[in-house]
Amino acid sequence: KIPMFWEWSALIIALFYFIVRYTKTLKKLKSNNLTFIKT
């Protein structure tokens, strides 16, 4: 069915967006932690 395809595509896009945001925040936290440890 077409609705099923749209549901899957939406789910994949949402998952991808979440992963991208998560990795970005993780990198920011890592850099902050490194600078905090240095000082």
C-alpha positions as CSV (number, residue, x, y, z in Angstrom):
1,K,0.0,0.0,0.0
2,I,1.0,3.6,-0.6
3,P,0.2,4.8,3.0
4,M,2.6,2.2,4.3
5,F,5.4,3.5,2.1
6,W,4.8,7.1,3.3
7,E,4.8,5.9,6.9
8,W,8.1,4.2,6.4
9,S,9.7,7.1,4.6
10,A,8.6,9.5,7.3
11,L,9.9,7.2,10.0
12,I,13.3,6.9,8.3
13,I,13.5,10.7,7.8
14,A,12.7,11.3,11.5
15,L,15.2,8.7,12.6
16,F,17.9,10.2,10.4
17,Y,17.2,13.7,11.6
18,F,17.3,12.5,15.2
19,I,20.7,10.7,14.7
20,V,22.2,13.8,13.1
21,R,21.0,16.1,15.9
22,Y,22.2,13.5,18.5
23,T,25.7,13.2,17.0
24,K,26.0,17.0,16.8
25,T,25.1,17.4,20.5
26,L,27.4,14.6,21.4
27,K,30.3,16.2,19.6
28,K,29.6,19.5,21.3
29,L,29.5,17.8,24.7
30,K,32.7,16.0,24.0
31,S,34.5,19.2,23.0
32,N,33.1,21.0,26.1
33,N,34.3,18.2,28.3
34,L,37.8,18.3,26.8
35,T,38.1,22.0,27.3
36,F,36.8,21.7,30.8
37,I,39.4,19.0,31.6
38,K,42.2,21.1,30.1
39,T,41.3,24.1,32.3
